[in-house]
Amino acid sequence: VAKLKKQRERQRMTKKIKKLKQEYKPMKEEQQRRKDEEILKRRAKSKINYMVVKNETEKHFDDVMMRVLSFGPQMGLSVRRFPLLKMMTSMQILEKRVQESQVNENAAPEAQELARELNRKRADEVGRLCEKYISKNHMKRVMQNLTREEREALKRLKKMNVVYVEFDKGVGIVIMTPEQYDQKLREQLTGDDYETLDITRENAIEWLTTRLRDAKRKDAAKKAGLYKEEWKSIRRGCPQLARARAVMKVHKMNMPARAIVSQSRDVTSTCSKKIARILNCMVVKMESYVENGCELKWMLKDVEMKRRFRMISVDVIALYPSI
């Protein structure tokens, strides 16, 4: 008898809860509608640079999904709470990087000590500004940045087996299948400018490290003035292989890809930085150096073109891989 009473009481409570949910449902929808209207009002006041979206797949994307993609590839749901721990960690890393900024080793000892002191002051100023921002905003309520329809569309986009690639020039996104993206990127890596190594990732890292280590024993390194202390700074702890990605040249026929290599934590990353620092000083002193397009326009404004003359531009195919 007691079990039957409990069962009937449970059934009665279940019906009551269902009834309350049905009564609360219109109120909840009205509350959500007001939130969506508030989001749209805030978005209308802010300046959003919408991106062009080009679909190269056979899949269908509705208007809401295309609108979410036009916000940019880094668009996502806003956090529910202020990321206090993540902000504190990022602040400490930034402060440490500013304090350990590069100091010219060829300068006088007094100048080096002054540069280190300035780095410490800059690091303290950065830490003070970050602490001020965190203490001011860590208790604020984080507002939603997407409406309910846009949140549902974003979830559907994450489940789709497609790749979102940025434009090479301009602001936009190309929607591609993984097979299309892989084919476009491989087309850039099949020329004579690249060498294919039939080895594993670990063996490739060891091979590059060995070549870098053996280079210091050559006479060329001694002539260049690369001493033992500098070679120690060139070495990379826990090295990784560079990663390649592609951006699409939508302004050209057949939309070829441009390969971009991320050299972060690569075996030769520190060595490349030193070489780039040396070459940048040399390039600026060359007679053919042009800083940007505005300087070129200023140089050509007084040039008079004769009738038989035509202005042409010359481009180099695969400049960086070839050197």
C-alpha positions as CSV (number, residue, x, y, z in Angstrom):
1,V,0.0,0.0,0.0
2,A,2.9,2.4,0.9
3,K,4.6,1.7,-2.5
4,L,1.4,2.4,-4.4
5,K,0.9,5.7,-2.5
6,K,4.5,6.7,-3.4
7,Q,4.0,5.7,-7.0
8,R,0.8,7.7,-7.3
9,E,2.4,10.7,-5.6
10,R,5.3,10.5,-8.1
11,Q,2.9,10.4,-11.0
12,R,1.0,13.4,-9.7
13,M,4.2,15.4,-9.2
14,T,5.3,14.5,-12.8
15,K,2.1,15.7,-14.3
16,K,2.3,18.9,-12.2
17,I,5.9,19.6,-13.4
18,K,4.9,19.0,-17.1
19,K,2.0,21.4,-16.7
20,L,4.3,24.0,-15.1
21,K,6.8,23.6,-18.0
22,Q,4.0,24.1,-20.6
23,E,2.9,27.3,-18.8
24,Y,6.5,28.5,-18.5
25,K,7.4,27.8,-22.1
26,P,5.8,30.9,-23.7
27,M,7.4,33.1,-21.0
28,K,10.8,31.5,-21.7
29,E,10.4,32.1,-25.5
30,E,9.4,35.7,-24.9
31,Q,12.4,36.2,-22.7
32,Q,14.7,34.6,-25.4
33,R,13.1,36.9,-28.0
34,R,13.9,40.0,-26.0
35,K,17.5,38.8,-25.5
36,D,17.8,38.3,-29.3
37,E,16.4,41.8,-30.0
38,E,18.9,43.2,-27.5
39,I,21.8,41.4,-29.3
40,L,20.7,42.7,-32.7
41,K,20.4,46.3,-31.3
42,R,23.9,46.1,-29.9
43,R,25.2,44.6,-33.2
44,A,23.6,47.4,-35.2
45,K,25.4,50.1,-33.1
46,S,28.8,48.4,-33.4
47,K,30.9,48.4,-36.5
48,I,31.3,44.8,-37.8
49,N,33.4,44.1,-40.9
50,Y,31.4,41.3,-42.5
51,M,33.4,38.9,-44.7
52,V,32.5,37.5,-48.1
53,V,31.6,33.8,-48.1
54,K,32.2,31.7,-51.1
55,N,30.9,28.1,-51.2
56,E,32.9,25.7,-53.3
57,T,31.1,22.5,-52.1
58,E,27.9,20.9,-53.1
59,K,26.4,21.2,-49.6
60,H,23.6,23.7,-48.8
61,F,24.1,26.5,-46.3
62,D,21.0,28.5,-45.2
63,D,21.0,32.2,-44.7
64,V,21.6,32.0,-40.9
65,M,24.7,29.8,-41.4
66,M,26.1,32.1,-44.1
67,R,25.5,35.1,-41.8
68,V,27.4,33.4,-39.0
69,L,30.3,32.6,-41.4
70,S,30.4,36.2,-42.5
71,F,31.4,37.2,-39.0
72,G,34.8,35.6,-39.5
73,P,36.6,32.2,-39.0
74,Q,37.4,33.1,-35.3
75,M,33.8,33.7,-34.4
76,G,32.4,31.6,-31.5
77,L,30.1,31.7,-28.6
78,S,30.9,34.2,-25.8
79,V,32.0,32.7,-22.5
80,R,29.5,32.6,-19.7
81,R,31.9,33.9,-17.1
82,F,34.9,36.2,-17.2
83,P,38.0,34.0,-17.9
84,L,39.9,35.1,-14.8
85,L,42.4,32.3,-14.6
86,K,43.2,32.4,-18.4
87,M,43.6,36.2,-18.2
88,M,46.0,36.0,-15.2
89,T,48.1,33.3,-16.9
90,S,48.3,35.3,-20.2
91,M,49.2,38.4,-18.2
92,Q,52.1,36.6,-16.5
93,I,53.4,35.2,-19.8
94,L,53.2,38.6,-21.5
95,E,55.0,40.3,-18.7
96,K,57.8,37.7,-18.8
97,R,58.2,38.1,-22.6
98,V,58.5,41.9,-22.3
99,Q,61.0,41.6,-19.6
100,E,63.1,39.1,-21.5
101,S,63.0,41.1,-24.8
102,Q,66.1,40.9,-27.1
103,V,69.1,43.0,-26.1
104,N,71.8,43.9,-28.7
105,E,74.8,41.9,-27.6
106,N,77.1,44.0,-29.7
107,A,76.3,47.2,-27.8
108,A,78.3,48.5,-24.9
109,P,77.7,47.0,-21.4
110,E,76.1,50.3,-20.2
111,A,73.7,50.3,-23.1
112,Q,72.8,46.6,-22.5
113,E,72.1,47.3,-18.8
114,L,70.0,50.4,-19.8
115,A,68.0,48.3,-22.3
116,R,67.4,45.6,-19.6
117,E,66.2,48.2,-17.2
118,L,63.8,49.7,-19.8
119,N,62.5,46.2,-20.4
120,R,61.8,45.7,-16.7
121,K,60.0,49.0,-16.5
122,R,57.9,48.1,-19.6
123,A,57.0,44.8,-18.1
124,D,55.9,46.4,-14.8
125,E,53.7,48.9,-16.8
126,V,52.2,46.1,-18.8
127,G,51.4,44.1,-15.6
128,R,49.9,47.2,-14.0
129,L,47.6,47.8,-17.0
130,C,46.5,44.2,-17.1
131,E,45.7,44.1,-13.4
132,K,43.7,47.3,-13.7
133,Y,41.7,45.8,-16.6
134,I,41.1,42.5,-14.7
135,S,40.0,44.2,-11.5
136,K,37.6,46.4,-13.4
137,N,35.9,43.8,-15.5
138,H,36.1,40.4,-13.7
139,M,32.7,40.9,-12.0
140,K,30.9,42.1,-15.1
141,R,28.2,39.9,-16.6
142,V,29.3,38.6,-20.1
143,M,26.6,39.3,-22.7
144,Q,25.7,36.8,-25.4
145,N,27.0,37.7,-28.9
146,L,24.8,35.4,-31.0
147,T,21.0,34.9,-31.1
148,R,19.4,31.5,-30.6
149,E,19.1,30.8,-34.3
150,E,22.8,31.8,-34.8
151,R,23.9,29.5,-31.9
152,E,22.1,26.6,-33.4
153,A,23.6,27.4,-36.9
154,L,27.1,27.5,-35.4
155,K,26.6,24.1,-33.8
156,R,25.5,22.7,-37.2
157,L,28.5,24.3,-38.9
158,K,30.9,22.6,-36.4
159,K,29.4,19.2,-37.2
160,M,29.8,19.6,-41.0
161,N,32.8,17.9,-42.6
162,V,34.1,21.1,-44.4
163,V,37.2,23.4,-44.2
164,Y,36.9,27.2,-43.9
165,V,39.9,28.9,-45.7
166,E,40.7,32.6,-45.7
167,F,41.2,34.7,-48.8
168,D,44.7,35.6,-49.8
169,K,43.8,39.2,-50.6
170,G,40.7,40.9,-49.2
171,V,38.4,39.8,-46.4
172,G,36.5,36.6,-47.0
173,I,36.2,32.8,-46.5
174,V,36.1,29.9,-48.9
175,I,34.1,26.8,-47.9
176,M,35.9,23.7,-49.2
177,T,35.8,19.9,-48.6
178,P,38.9,18.4,-46.9
179,E,39.7,16.7,-50.2
180,Q,39.6,19.9,-52.2
181,Y,41.8,21.7,-49.6
182,D,44.3,18.9,-49.6
183,Q,44.5,18.8,-53.4
184,K,45.1,22.6,-53.6
185,L,47.8,22.5,-51.0
186,R,49.6,19.5,-52.6
187,E,49.6,21.3,-56.0
188,Q,51.9,24.0,-54.4
189,L,54.2,21.3,-53.0
190,T,54.7,19.2,-56.1
191,G,57.1,21.6,-58.0
192,D,60.8,21.6,-58.3
193,D,61.1,24.0,-55.4
194,Y,60.4,21.4,-52.8
195,E,62.1,18.1,-51.9
196,T,60.1,15.1,-50.6
197,L,61.8,13.2,-47.8
198,D,60.7,9.6,-47.3
199,I,61.3,9.7,-43.5
200,T,59.2,9.9,-40.4
201,R,58.6,13.1,-38.4
202,E,61.1,12.1,-35.6
203,N,63.8,11.2,-38.2
204,A,63.2,14.5,-40.0
205,I,63.7,16.5,-36.8
206,E,66.9,14.6,-36.1
207,W,68.1,15.1,-39.7
208,L,67.6,18.8,-39.5
209,T,69.3,19.1,-36.1
210,T,72.3,17.1,-37.3
211,R,72.7,19.4,-40.3
212,L,72.5,22.4,-38.1
213,R,75.0,21.0,-35.6
214,D,77.5,20.0,-38.4
215,A,77.3,23.4,-40.0
216,K,79.4,25.0,-37.2
217,R,82.3,22.8,-38.0
218,K,82.7,24.2,-41.5
219,D,85.0,27.1,-42.5
220,A,82.1,29.2,-43.8
221,A,80.7,29.4,-40.3
222,K,84.0,30.6,-38.9
223,K,84.4,33.2,-41.6
224,A,80.9,34.5,-40.8
225,G,81.9,35.0,-37.2
226,L,79.5,32.5,-35.7
227,Y,81.2,31.5,-32.4
228,K,80.4,28.7,-30.0
229,E,78.2,30.9,-27.8
230,E,76.1,32.0,-30.7
231,W,75.6,28.5,-31.9
232,K,74.3,27.6,-28.5
233,S,71.6,30.3,-28.8
234,I,70.7,29.0,-32.3
235,R,69.8,25.5,-30.9
236,R,66.1,24.9,-30.2
237,G,64.9,22.9,-27.2
238,C,62.2,20.4,-27.9
239,P,62.0,21.2,-31.6
240,Q,59.0,20.5,-33.8
241,L,58.5,20.4,-37.6
242,A,57.1,23.4,-39.4
243,R,53.4,23.2,-40.4
244,A,52.0,24.3,-43.7
245,R,48.6,25.8,-44.4
246,A,47.0,27.5,-47.4
247,V,45.0,30.6,-48.3
248,M,43.1,30.8,-51.5
249,K,43.8,33.3,-54.4
250,V,40.2,33.9,-55.3
251,H,41.3,36.8,-57.6
252,K,43.1,34.3,-60.0
253,M,41.8,31.7,-62.4
254,N,41.1,28.2,-61.0
255,M,41.6,29.7,-57.5
256,P,45.1,28.4,-56.7
257,A,46.4,28.2,-53.2
258,R,49.2,30.1,-51.5
259,A,51.3,27.9,-49.1
260,I,52.1,29.5,-45.7
261,V,54.6,27.8,-43.4
262,S,54.4,28.3,-39.7
263,Q,57.9,28.0,-38.3
264,S,57.0,28.3,-34.6
265,R,59.2,26.0,-32.5
266,D,60.8,24.6,-35.7
267,V,64.4,23.3,-35.6
268,T,65.6,26.3,-37.7
269,S,63.3,29.0,-36.3
270,T,65.9,30.7,-34.1
271,C,68.5,30.5,-36.9
272,S,66.1,31.9,-39.4
273,K,65.4,34.9,-37.1
274,K,69.1,35.7,-36.9
275,I,69.5,35.5,-40.7
276,A,66.4,37.6,-41.3
277,R,67.8,40.3,-38.9
278,I,71.0,40.4,-40.8
279,L,69.4,40.5,-44.3
280,N,66.9,43.2,-43.3
281,C,69.7,45.6,-42.5
282,M,71.3,44.8,-45.9
283,V,68.1,45.1,-48.0
284,V,67.2,48.6,-46.7
285,K,70.6,49.9,-48.0
286,M,70.1,48.6,-51.5
287,E,69.3,51.1,-54.3
288,S,66.4,49.0,-55.6
289,Y,64.7,48.9,-52.1
290,V,61.1,50.2,-52.1
291,E,59.3,50.3,-48.7
292,N,55.7,50.1,-49.9
293,G,53.4,51.0,-52.7
294,C,53.0,54.6,-51.6
295,E,56.7,55.2,-52.0
296,L,56.7,53.6,-55.4
297,K,53.8,55.9,-56.4
298,W,55.7,58.9,-55.2
299,M,58.8,57.8,-57.2
300,L,56.9,57.4,-60.4
301,K,54.7,60.5,-60.2
302,D,57.2,62.7,-62.1
303,V,58.1,60.0,-64.7
304,E,56.8,60.8,-68.2
305,M,55.8,57.8,-70.3
306,K,56.5,58.1,-74.1
307,R,54.1,56.7,-76.7
308,R,56.3,53.6,-77.5
309,F,56.8,52.8,-73.8
310,R,54.5,50.6,-71.7
311,M,54.5,50.1,-68.0
312,I,54.7,46.4,-67.0
313,S,55.1,44.5,-63.7
314,V,57.2,41.5,-63.2
315,D,56.5,38.7,-60.7
316,V,58.7,35.9,-59.4
317,I,57.2,32.4,-59.3
318,A,57.9,30.7,-55.9
319,L,60.3,33.4,-54.7
320,Y,60.8,32.2,-51.1
321,P,61.0,28.5,-51.8
322,S,63.6,29.1,-54.5
323,I,65.9,30.9,-52.1
